[in-house]
Amino acid sequence: MNKFIKSAANVLEVENLTLDTTFREVENWCSLMGFGLLVMMENDWLAPISIDRFLELTTLRDLEREAFASFFSRVLKIDREKVFTARRGEIPQWDSINHLRLVMEAEQFFGVSYKLEEIPALEKLEDFLR
């Protein structure tokens, strides 16, 4: 279980979560849990999201994608909205050094692991989320 799921499980007070969990359908869901997820996103993942945006999201995968987008934005120093369409090689900041930074820092920050042979194929945000 990666760090993001563990963090969400703590907020939602549920043990068995996956990225496909629809967070509003967890047992005993209440608005306080929604607030907890917003606080978690801002404080733990440095990914503040508006309430309007939060209402558009349904699964933990959606929340993790938001956290990764903020992470990419910080590492590459690009506008957060550009992250969703950015591809390696299309923006100057995403050079070979920053590519390795993204991989290594994502592994540390999110508690995920990428196989060495996968690293060259990571070309957009969605690739990092797989």
N, CA, C and O atoms as a GROMACS GRO file, in nm:
protein
  520
    1MET      N    1   0.085  -0.117   0.000
    1MET     CA    2   0.000   0.000   0.000
    1MET      C    3   0.090   0.124   0.000
    1MET      O    4   0.180   0.137   0.083
    2ASN      N    5   0.065   0.215  -0.094
    2ASN     CA    6   0.150   0.334  -0.100
    2ASN      C    7   0.111   0.434   0.008
    2ASN      O    8   0.008   0.420   0.074
    3LYS      N    9   0.194   0.535   0.025
    3LYS     CA   10   0.174   0.633   0.131
    3LYS      C   11   0.043   0.709   0.115
    3LYS      O   12  -0.021   0.745   0.213
    4PHE      N   13   0.004   0.734  -0.010
    4PHE     CA   14  -0.119   0.810  -0.032
    4PHE      C   15  -0.240   0.732   0.019
    4PHE      O   16  -0.325   0.789   0.088
    5ILE      N   17  -0.247   0.605  -0.013
    5ILE     CA   18  -0.360   0.524   0.034
    5ILE      C   19  -0.360   0.514   0.186
    5ILE      O   20  -0.465   0.522   0.250
    6LYS      N   21  -0.243   0.497   0.244
    6LYS     CA   22  -0.234   0.492   0.391
    6LYS      C   23  -0.285   0.620   0.454
    6LYS      O   24  -0.356   0.617   0.555
    7SER      N   25  -0.248   0.732   0.396
    7SER     CA   26  -0.290   0.862   0.447
    7SER      C   27  -0.443   0.875   0.438
    7SER      O   28  -0.507   0.919   0.534
    8ALA      N   29  -0.499   0.837   0.324
    8ALA     CA   30  -0.645   0.845   0.306
    8ALA      C   31  -0.716   0.747   0.399
    8ALA      O   32  -0.821   0.780   0.454
    9ALA      N   33  -0.660   0.628   0.417
    9ALA     CA   34  -0.721   0.529   0.507
    9ALA      C   35  -0.727   0.583   0.649
    9ALA      O   36  -0.823   0.559   0.721
   10ASN      N   37  -0.625   0.655   0.687
   10ASN     CA   38  -0.623   0.715   0.822
   10ASN      C   39  -0.736   0.818   0.836
   10ASN      O   40  -0.806   0.820   0.938
   11VAL      N   41  -0.751   0.902   0.736
   11VAL     CA   42  -0.856   1.005   0.740
   11VAL      C   43  -0.995   0.941   0.738
   11VAL      O   44  -1.084   0.983   0.812
   12LEU      N   45  -1.012   0.840   0.654
   12LEU     CA   46  -1.143   0.778   0.637
   12LEU      C   47  -1.172   0.669   0.741
   12LEU      O   48  -1.283   0.615   0.747
   13GLU      N   49  -1.072   0.640   0.822
   13GLU     CA   50  -1.085   0.539   0.927
   13GLU      C   51  -1.132   0.404   0.871
   13GLU      O   52  -1.220   0.339   0.926
   14VAL      N   53  -1.069   0.365   0.759
   14VAL     CA   54  -1.100   0.240   0.691
   14VAL      C   55  -0.968   0.171   0.659
   14VAL      O   56  -0.870   0.237   0.622
   15GLU      N   57  -0.964   0.040   0.673
   15GLU     CA   58  -0.839  -0.032   0.648
   15GLU      C   59  -0.822  -0.075   0.503
   15GLU      O   60  -0.712  -0.062   0.448
   16ASN      N   61  -0.925  -0.126   0.441
   16ASN     CA   62  -0.912  -0.185   0.308
   16ASN      C   63  -0.954  -0.087   0.200
   16ASN      O   64  -1.070  -0.083   0.159
   17LEU      N   65  -0.858  -0.008   0.156
   17LEU     CA   66  -0.884   0.088   0.049
   17LEU      C   67  -0.797   0.055  -0.071
   17LEU      O   68  -0.689  -0.002  -0.058
   18THR      N   69  -0.847   0.092  -0.187
   18THR     CA   70  -0.767   0.087  -0.309
   18THR      C   71  -0.782   0.223  -0.376
   18THR      O   72  -0.862   0.306  -0.332
   19LEU      N   73  -0.706   0.246  -0.480
   19LEU     CA   74  -0.719   0.372  -0.552
   19LEU      C   75  -0.856   0.384  -0.618
   19LEU      O   76  -0.900   0.495  -0.648
   20ASP      N   77  -0.922   0.273  -0.641
   20ASP     CA   78  -1.055   0.276  -0.704
   20ASP      C   79  -1.168   0.292  -0.604
   20ASP      O   80  -1.285   0.292  -0.642
   21THR      N   81  -1.135   0.306  -0.476
   21THR     CA   82  -1.238   0.328  -0.375
   21THR      C   83  -1.307   0.461  -0.399
   21THR      O   84  -1.242   0.565  -0.414
   22THR      N   85  -1.438   0.457  -0.403
   22THR     CA   86  -1.518   0.579  -0.410
   22THR      C   87  -1.530   0.631  -0.267
   22THR      O   88  -1.604   0.576  -0.185
   23PHE      N   89  -1.457   0.736  -0.238
   23PHE     CA   90  -1.441   0.777  -0.097
   23PHE      C   91  -1.571   0.818  -0.031
   23PHE      O   92  -1.585   0.802   0.090
   24ARG      N   93  -1.666   0.871  -0.104
   24ARG     CA   94  -1.792   0.910  -0.043
   24ARG      C   95  -1.881   0.790  -0.010
   24ARG      O   96  -1.986   0.805   0.054
   25GLU      N   97  -1.839   0.672  -0.052
   25GLU     CA   98  -1.917   0.552  -0.025
   25GLU      C   99  -1.857   0.466   0.086
   25GLU      O  100  -1.905   0.356   0.112
   26VAL      N  101  -1.752   0.515   0.151
   26VAL     CA  102  -1.695   0.437   0.261
   26VAL      C  103  -1.793   0.438   0.378
   26VAL      O  104  -1.876   0.528   0.392
   27GLU      N  105  -1.781   0.336   0.460
   27GLU     CA  106  -1.869   0.323   0.575
   27GLU      C  107  -1.858   0.446   0.665
   27GLU      O  108  -1.748   0.494   0.691
   28ASN      N  109  -1.970   0.495   0.710
   28ASN     CA  110  -1.979   0.610   0.800
   28ASN      C  111  -1.931   0.741   0.739
   28ASN      O  112  -1.886   0.831   0.810
   29TRP      N  113  -1.939   0.753   0.605
   29TRP     CA  114  -1.897   0.876   0.539
   29TRP      C  115  -1.974   0.994   0.597
   29TRP      O  116  -2.095   0.986   0.622
   30CYS      N  117  -1.903   1.103   0.619
   30CYS     CA  118  -1.967   1.226   0.665
   30CYS      C  119  -1.886   1.344   0.614
   30CYS      O  120  -1.775   1.328   0.563
   31SER      N  121  -1.942   1.463   0.627
   31SER     CA  122  -1.874   1.582   0.577
   31SER      C  123  -1.741   1.606   0.649
   31SER      O  124  -1.650   1.666   0.591
   32LEU      N  125  -1.728   1.562   0.772
   32LEU     CA  126  -1.603   1.576   0.844
   32LEU      C  127  -1.491   1.498   0.775
   32LEU      O  128  -1.376   1.542   0.773
   33MET      N  129  -1.524   1.383   0.720
   33MET     CA  130  -1.424   1.305   0.645
   33MET      C  131  -1.384   1.380   0.518
   33MET      O  132  -1.267   1.381   0.480
   34GLY      N  133  -1.482   1.442   0.453
   34GLY     CA  134  -1.452   1.523   0.334
   34GLY      C  135  -1.356   1.636   0.369
   34GLY      O  136  -1.260   1.663   0.297
   35PHE      N  137  -1.384   1.702   0.480
   35PHE     CA  138  -1.296   1.809   0.527
   35PHE      C  139  -1.157   1.752   0.557
   35PHE      O  140  -1.055   1.813   0.524
   36GLY      N  141  -1.153   1.634   0.620
   36GLY     CA  142  -1.026   1.569   0.650
   36GLY      C  143  -0.946   1.541   0.525
   36GLY      O  144  -0.824   1.557   0.524
   37LEU      N  145  -1.013   1.498   0.417
   37LEU     CA  146  -0.943   1.473   0.291
   37LEU      C  147  -0.888   1.602   0.233
   37LEU      O  148  -0.776   1.605   0.180
   38LEU      N  149  -0.964   1.710   0.242
   38LEU     CA  150  -0.915   1.840   0.194
   38LEU      C  151  -0.791   1.884   0.271
   38LEU      O  152  -0.694   1.932   0.213
   39VAL      N  153  -0.796   1.868   0.403
   39VAL     CA  154  -0.681   1.904   0.487
   39VAL      C  155  -0.562   1.813   0.454
   39VAL      O  156  -0.449   1.861   0.445
   40MET      N  157  -0.587   1.684   0.437
   40MET     CA  158  -0.481   1.589   0.401
   40MET      C  159  -0.414   1.631   0.270
   40MET      O  160  -0.292   1.631   0.260
   41MET      N  161  -0.496   1.668   0.171
   41MET     CA  162  -0.440   1.707   0.042
   41MET      C  163  -0.350   1.829   0.057
   41MET      O  164  -0.242   1.835  -0.001
   42GLU      N  165  -0.395   1.926   0.134
   42GLU     CA  166  -0.317   2.049   0.149
   42GLU      C  167  -0.193   2.030   0.235
   42GLU      O  168  -0.084   2.073   0.197
   43ASN      N  169  -0.208   1.966   0.349
   43ASN     CA  170  -0.098   1.956   0.445
   43ASN      C  171   0.000   1.843   0.414
   43ASN      O  172   0.121   1.864   0.417
   44ASP      N  173  -0.052   1.724   0.385
   44ASP     CA  174   0.036   1.608   0.363
   44ASP      C  175   0.092   1.602   0.222
   44ASP      O  176   0.206   1.561   0.202
   45TRP      N  177   0.011   1.642   0.123
   45TRP     CA  178   0.050   1.624  -0.017
   45TRP      C  179   0.077   1.755  -0.089
   45TRP      O  180   0.105   1.756  -0.209
   46LEU      N  181   0.069   1.866  -0.015
   46LEU     CA  182   0.098   1.999  -0.071
   46LEU      C  183   0.018   2.022  -0.199
   46LEU      O  184   0.068   2.078  -0.297
   47ALA      N  185  -0.108   1.977  -0.195
   47ALA     CA  186  -0.195   1.983  -0.312
   47ALA      C  187  -0.331   2.039  -0.274
   47ALA      O  188  -0.431   1.967  -0.276
   48PRO      N  189  -0.336   2.168  -0.239
   48PRO     CA  190  -0.466   2.225  -0.204
   48PRO      C  191  -0.561   2.221  -0.322
   48PRO      O  192  -0.524   2.252  -0.435
   49ILE      N  193  -0.685   2.184  -0.294
   49ILE     CA  194  -0.786   2.184  -0.400
   49ILE      C  195  -0.910   2.258  -0.346
   49ILE      O  196  -0.939   2.256  -0.227
   50SER      N  197  -0.979   2.320  -0.436
   50SER     CA  198  -1.100   2.394  -0.396
   50SER      C  199  -1.212   2.295  -0.365
   50SER      O  200  -1.209   2.180  -0.408
   51ILE      N  201  -1.308   2.343  -0.293
   51ILE     CA  202  -1.424   2.259  -0.262
   51ILE      C  203  -1.497   2.223  -0.391
   51ILE      O  204  -1.544   2.110  -0.407
   52ASP      N  205  -1.507   2.318  -0.484
   52ASP     CA  206  -1.573   2.288  -0.612
   52ASP      C  207  -1.501   2.176  -0.686
   52ASP      O  208  -1.564   2.086  -0.740
   53ARG      N  209  -1.368   2.181  -0.687
   53ARG     CA  210  -1.292   2.076  -0.753
   53ARG      C  211  -1.309   1.943  -0.678
   53ARG      O  212  -1.324   1.838  -0.741
   54PHE      N  213  -1.306   1.948  -0.548
   54PHE     CA  214  -1.323   1.828  -0.465
   54PHE      C  215  -1.456   1.760  -0.497
   54PHE      O  216  -1.464   1.637  -0.503
   55LEU      N  217  -1.560   1.838  -0.517
   55LEU     CA  218  -1.692   1.782  -0.546
   55LEU      C  219  -1.696   1.711  -0.682
   55LEU      O  220  -1.783   1.627  -0.705
   56GLU      N  221  -1.603   1.744  -0.772
   56GLU     CA  222  -1.596   1.677  -0.902
   56GLU      C  223  -1.526   1.542  -0.894
   56GLU      O  224  -1.541   1.459  -0.984
   57LEU      N  225  -1.450   1.519  -0.787
   57LEU     CA  226  -1.370   1.398  -0.773
   57LEU      C  227  -1.450   1.289  -0.703
   57LEU      O  228  -1.534   1.318  -0.618
   58THR      N  229  -1.423   1.164  -0.738
   58THR     CA  230  -1.501   1.056  -0.677
   58THR      C  231  -1.417   0.946  -0.614
   58THR      O  232  -1.459   0.887  -0.514
   59THR      N  233  -1.301   0.919  -0.668
   59THR     CA  234  -1.222   0.807  -0.617
   59THR      C  235  -1.090   0.856  -0.558
   59THR      O  236  -1.047   0.970  -0.579
   60LEU      N  237  -1.027   0.767  -0.483
   60LEU     CA  238  -0.894   0.800  -0.431
   60LEU      C  239  -0.795   0.819  -0.544
   60LEU      O  240  -0.700   0.896  -0.531
   61ARG      N  241  -0.816   0.751  -0.656
   61ARG     CA  242  -0.730   0.770  -0.773
   61ARG      C  243  -0.738   0.915  -0.821
   61ARG      O  244  -0.637   0.974  -0.859
   62ASP      N  245  -0.858   0.972  -0.819
   62ASP     CA  246  -0.875   1.112  -0.858
   62ASP      C  247  -0.795   1.204  -0.765
   62ASP      O  248  -0.728   1.297  -0.811
   63LEU      N  249  -0.804   1.178  -0.635
   63LEU     CA  250  -0.730   1.259  -0.539
   63LEU      C  251  -0.579   1.242  -0.556
   63LEU      O  252  -0.504   1.339  -0.550
   64GLU      N  253  -0.535   1.117  -0.577
   64GLU     CA  254  -0.392   1.093  -0.597
   64GLU      C  255  -0.342   1.165  -0.722
   64GLU      O  256  -0.231   1.219  -0.722
   65ARG      N  257  -0.423   1.167  -0.826
   65ARG     CA  258  -0.386   1.238  -0.949
   65ARG      C  259  -0.365   1.386  -0.921
   65ARG      O  260  -0.272   1.448  -0.973
   66GLU      N  261  -0.451   1.444  -0.839
   66GLU     CA  262  -0.436   1.584  -0.800
   66GLU      C  263  -0.306   1.606  -0.722
   66GLU      O  264  -0.236   1.704  -0.743
   67ALA      N  265  -0.275   1.512  -0.633
   67ALA     CA  266  -0.152   1.522  -0.554
   67ALA      C  267  -0.030   1.510  -0.645
   67ALA      O  268   0.067   1.585  -0.628
   68PHE      N  269  -0.033   1.418  -0.740
   68PHE     CA  270   0.078   1.402  -0.834
   68PHE      C  271   0.093   1.527  -0.920
   68PHE      O  272   0.205   1.569  -0.949
   69ALA      N  273  -0.018   1.586  -0.962
   69ALA     CA  274  -0.012   1.707  -1.044
   69ALA      C  275   0.058   1.821  -0.969
   69ALA      O  276   0.140   1.892  -1.026
   70SER      N  277   0.025   1.837  -0.844
   70SER     CA  278   0.091   1.940  -0.763
   70SER      C  279   0.239   1.909  -0.746
   70SER      O  280   0.324   1.999  -0.750
   71PHE      N  281   0.269   1.781  -0.725
   71PHE     CA  282   0.408   1.738  -0.712
   71PHE      C  283   0.486   1.769  -0.840
   71PHE      O  284   0.595   1.826  -0.834
   72PHE      N  285   0.431   1.733  -0.957
   72PHE     CA  286   0.496   1.761  -1.086
   72PHE      C  287   0.519   1.910  -1.101
   72PHE      O  288   0.626   1.953  -1.144
   73SER      N  289   0.417   1.989  -1.067
   73SER     CA  290   0.426   2.133  -1.079
   73SER      C  291   0.541   2.189  -0.996
   73SER      O  292   0.614   2.278  -1.041
   74ARG      N  293   0.556   2.138  -0.875
   74ARG     CA  294   0.665   2.185  -0.787
   74ARG      C  295   0.802   2.145  -0.842
   74ARG      O  296   0.893   2.227  -0.847
   75VAL      N  297   0.816   2.019  -0.882
   75VAL     CA  298   0.946   1.971  -0.928
   75VAL      C  299   0.988   2.039  -1.058
   75VAL      O  300   1.102   2.083  -1.072
   76LEU      N  301   0.895   2.049  -1.153
   76LEU     CA  302   0.928   2.105  -1.284
   76LEU      C  303   0.915   2.258  -1.288
   76LEU      O  304   0.956   2.322  -1.385
   77LYS      N  305   0.855   2.314  -1.181
   77LYS     CA  306   0.834   2.459  -1.176
   77LYS      C  307   0.753   2.507  -1.296
   77LYS      O  308   0.790   2.603  -1.364
   78ILE      N  309   0.640   2.437  -1.319
   78ILE     CA  310   0.548   2.478  -1.425
   78ILE      C  311   0.410   2.495  -1.364
   78ILE      O  312   0.381   2.444  -1.256
   79ASP      N  313   0.326   2.566  -1.437
   79ASP     CA  314   0.188   2.586  -1.394
   79ASP      C  315   0.120   2.450  -1.376
   79ASP      O  316   0.134   2.361  -1.459
   80ARG      N  317   0.047   2.437  -1.268
   80ARG     CA  318  -0.017   2.310  -1.234
   80ARG      C  319  -0.109   2.260  -1.346
   80ARG      O  320  -0.115   2.139  -1.371
   81GLU      N  321  -0.179   2.348  -1.411
   81GLU     CA  322  -0.272   2.306  -1.516
   81GLU      C  323  -0.198   2.249  -1.638
   81GLU      O  324  -0.252   2.165  -1.709
   82LYS      N  325  -0.075   2.294  -1.662
   82LYS     CA  326   0.004   2.241  -1.773
   82LYS      C  327   0.044   2.096  -1.750
   82LYS      O  328   0.068   2.022  -1.846
   83VAL      N  329   0.051   2.056  -1.624
   83VAL     CA  330   0.095   1.921  -1.589
   83VAL      C  331   0.005   1.815  -1.652
   83VAL      O  332   0.052   1.709  -1.692
   84PHE      N  333  -0.124   1.843  -1.660
   84PHE     CA  334  -0.219   1.744  -1.709
   84PHE      C  335  -0.200   1.711  -1.857
   84PHE      O  336  -0.240   1.603  -1.902
   85THR      N  337  -0.139   1.802  -1.932
   85THR     CA  338  -0.117   1.776  -2.075
   85THR      C  339   0.031   1.768  -2.111
   85THR      O  340   0.066   1.735  -2.224
   86ALA      N  341   0.119   1.797  -2.016
   86ALA     CA  342   0.263   1.799  -2.042
   86ALA      C  343   0.315   1.659  -2.077
   86ALA      O  344   0.270   1.558  -2.022
   87ARG      N  345   0.409   1.658  -2.169
   87ARG     CA  346   0.480   1.535  -2.205
   87ARG      C  347   0.630   1.564  -2.202
   87ARG      O  348   0.675   1.674  -2.235
   88ARG      N  349   0.704   1.464  -2.161
   88ARG     CA  350   0.849   1.478  -2.159
   88ARG      C  351   0.895   1.513  -2.300
   88ARG      O  352   0.852   1.452  -2.398
   89GLY      N  353   0.982   1.610  -2.308
   89GLY     CA  354   1.034   1.655  -2.438
   89GLY      C  355   0.958   1.773  -2.496
   89GLY      O  356   1.008   1.840  -2.586
   90GLU      N  357   0.838   1.800  -2.445
   90GLU     CA  358   0.759   1.911  -2.497
   90GLU      C  359   0.779   2.040  -2.417
   90GLU      O  360   0.750   2.149  -2.465
   91ILE      N  361   0.829   2.025  -2.295
   91ILE     CA  362   0.856   2.144  -2.215
   91ILE      C  363   1.003   2.140  -2.173
   91ILE      O  364   1.054   2.036  -2.133
   92PRO      N  365   1.070   2.254  -2.181
   92PRO     CA  366   1.214   2.258  -2.154
   92PRO      C  367   1.252   2.209  -2.014
   92PRO      O  368   1.359   2.150  -1.996
   93GLN      N  369   1.166   2.233  -1.915
   93GLN     CA  370   1.199   2.195  -1.778
   93GLN      C  371   1.206   2.043  -1.759
   93GLN      O  372   1.272   1.995  -1.667
   94TRP      N  373   1.139   1.969  -1.844
   94TRP     CA  374   1.136   1.823  -1.828
   94TRP      C  375   1.251   1.762  -1.909
   94TRP      O  376   1.229   1.693  -2.008
   95ASP      N  377   1.371   1.790  -1.864
   95ASP     CA  378   1.490   1.734  -1.927
   95ASP      C  379   1.526   1.603  -1.858
   95ASP      O  380   1.452   1.556  -1.772
   96SER      N  381   1.639   1.545  -1.895
   96SER     CA  382   1.677   1.414  -1.840
   96SER      C  383   1.703   1.421  -1.689
   96SER      O  384   1.672   1.327  -1.616
   97ILE      N  385   1.760   1.530  -1.643
   97ILE     CA  386   1.787   1.544  -1.499
   97ILE      C  387   1.656   1.554  -1.421
   97ILE      O  388   1.638   1.484  -1.321
   98ASN      N  389   1.566   1.640  -1.466
   98ASN     CA  390   1.439   1.653  -1.396
   98ASN      C  391   1.354   1.526  -1.410
   98ASN      O  392   1.270   1.499  -1.324
   99HIS      N  393   1.374   1.451  -1.516
   99HIS     CA  394   1.302   1.324  -1.529
   99HIS      C  395   1.344   1.230  -1.416
   99HIS      O  396   1.260   1.167  -1.351
  100LEU      N  397   1.473   1.222  -1.393
  100LEU     CA  398   1.521   1.136  -1.284
  100LEU      C  399   1.478   1.192  -1.148
  100LEU      O  400   1.446   1.115  -1.057
  101ARG      N  401   1.476   1.323  -1.135
  101ARG     CA  402   1.425   1.384  -1.010
  101ARG      C  403   1.279   1.346  -0.987
  101ARG      O  404   1.240   1.310  -0.876
  102LEU      N  405   1.198   1.354  -1.093
  102LEU     CA  406   1.057   1.316  -1.080
  102LEU      C  407   1.044   1.172  -1.031
  102LEU      O  408   0.966   1.143  -0.940
  103VAL      N  409   1.121   1.082  -1.091
  103VAL     CA  410   1.113   0.940  -1.054
  103VAL      C  411   1.156   0.921  -0.909
  103VAL      O  412   1.082   0.864  -0.829
  104MET      N  413   1.275   0.969  -0.875
  104MET     CA  414   1.328   0.945  -0.741
  104MET      C  415   1.245   1.014  -0.633
  104MET      O  416   1.219   0.954  -0.528
  105GLU      N  417   1.204   1.136  -0.658
  105GLU     CA  418   1.126   1.206  -0.557
  105GLU      C  419   0.984   1.152  -0.546
  105GLU      O  420   0.927   1.152  -0.437
  106ALA      N  421   0.927   1.104  -0.656
  106ALA     CA  422   0.794   1.040  -0.650
  106ALA      C  423   0.802   0.912  -0.569
  106ALA      O  424   0.714   0.883  -0.489
  107GLU      N  425   0.909   0.836  -0.589
  107GLU     CA  426   0.925   0.712  -0.512
  107GLU      C  427   0.932   0.742  -0.363
  107GLU      O  428   0.872   0.672  -0.281
  108GLN      N  429   1.006   0.844  -0.329
  108GLN     CA  430   1.020   0.879  -0.187
  108GLN      C  431   0.893   0.943  -0.132
  108GLN      O  432   0.845   0.903  -0.026
  109PHE      N  433   0.838   1.040  -0.202
  109PHE     CA  434   0.724   1.116  -0.151
  109PHE      C  435   0.597   1.032  -0.144
  109PHE      O  436   0.524   1.038  -0.045
  110PHE      N  437   0.571   0.952  -0.249
  110PHE     CA  438   0.447   0.875  -0.256
  110PHE      C  439   0.463   0.730  -0.211
  110PHE      O  440   0.364   0.660  -0.192
  111GLY      N  441   0.587   0.685  -0.194
  111GLY     CA  442   0.608   0.548  -0.153
  111GLY      C  443   0.577   0.449  -0.263
  111GLY      O  444   0.533   0.337  -0.237
  112VAL      N  445   0.600   0.491  -0.386
  112VAL     CA  446   0.580   0.403  -0.501
  112VAL      C  447   0.716   0.358  -0.551
  112VAL      O  448   0.819   0.408  -0.506
  113SER      N  449   0.716   0.264  -0.643
  113SER     CA  450   0.842   0.214  -0.696
  113SER      C  451   0.828   0.192  -0.846
  113SER      O  452   0.729   0.136  -0.893
  114TYR      N  453   0.927   0.237  -0.920
  114TYR     CA  454   0.929   0.218  -1.064
  114TYR      C  455   1.045   0.126  -1.099
  114TYR      O  456   1.156   0.144  -1.049
  115LYS      N  457   1.020   0.028  -1.184
  115LYS     CA  458   1.126  -0.061  -1.229
  115LYS      C  459   1.219   0.017  -1.321
  115LYS      O  460   1.175   0.105  -1.395
  116LEU      N  461   1.346  -0.017  -1.316
  116LEU     CA  462   1.445   0.053  -1.396
  116LEU      C  463   1.408   0.057  -1.544
  116LEU      O  464   1.426   0.159  -1.611
  117GLU      N  465   1.356  -0.054  -1.595
  117GLU     CA  466   1.321  -0.058  -1.738
  117GLU      C  467   1.196   0.024  -1.770
  117GLU      O  468   1.171   0.054  -1.887
  118GLU      N  469   1.118   0.061  -1.670
  118GLU     CA  470   0.998   0.143  -1.691
  118GLU      C  471   1.030   0.292  -1.701
  118GLU      O  472   0.956   0.368  -1.763
  119ILE      N  473   1.138   0.333  -1.641
  119ILE     CA  474   1.168   0.476  -1.626
  119ILE      C  475   1.174   0.551  -1.760
  119ILE      O  476   1.119   0.661  -1.769
  120PRO      N  477   1.238   0.497  -1.864
  120PRO     CA  478   1.239   0.571  -1.990
  120PRO      C  479   1.101   0.590  -2.052
  120PRO      O  480   1.079   0.684  -2.128
  121ALA      N  481   1.007   0.501  -2.022
  121ALA     CA  482   0.873   0.508  -2.080
  121ALA      C  483   0.779   0.602  -2.005
  121ALA      O  484   0.665   0.622  -2.048
  122LEU      N  485   0.823   0.660  -1.895
  122LEU     CA  486   0.741   0.754  -1.819
  122LEU      C  487   0.745   0.888  -1.890
  122LEU      O  488   0.840   0.964  -1.874
  123GLU      N  489   0.641   0.918  -1.967
  123GLU     CA  490   0.644   1.037  -2.051
  123GLU      C  491   0.537   1.140  -2.020
  123GLU      O  492   0.540   1.251  -2.073
  124LYS      N  493   0.442   1.103  -1.935
  124LYS     CA  494   0.336   1.198  -1.898
  124LYS      C  495   0.286   1.162  -1.759
  124LYS      O  496   0.319   1.056  -1.705
  125LEU      N  497   0.207   1.250  -1.701
  125LEU     CA  498   0.156   1.230  -1.566
  125LEU      C  499   0.091   1.094  -1.550
  125LEU      O  500   0.117   1.024  -1.452
  126GLU      N  501   0.007   1.055  -1.643
  126GLU     CA  502  -0.066   0.928  -1.632
  126GLU      C  503   0.028   0.808  -1.624
  126GLU      O  504  -0.004   0.709  -1.559
  127ASP      N  505   0.143   0.816  -1.690
  127ASP     CA  506   0.241   0.706  -1.683
  127ASP      C  507   0.293   0.687  -1.541
  127ASP      O  508   0.316   0.574  -1.497
  128PHE      N  509   0.311   0.796  -1.471
  128PHE     CA  510   0.361   0.788  -1.332
  128PHE      C  511   0.255   0.731  -1.239
  128PHE      O  512   0.288   0.675  -1.135
  129LEU      N  513   0.129   0.745  -1.276
  129LEU     CA  514   0.020   0.699  -1.191
  129LEU      C  515  -0.011   0.551  -1.208
  129LEU      O  516  -0.082   0.494  -1.124
  130ARG      N  517   0.038   0.487  -1.312
  130ARG     CA  518   0.005   0.347  -1.337
  130ARG      C  519   0.066   0.257  -1.237
  130ARG      O  520   0.048   0.135  -1.244
   0.00000   0.00000   0.00000
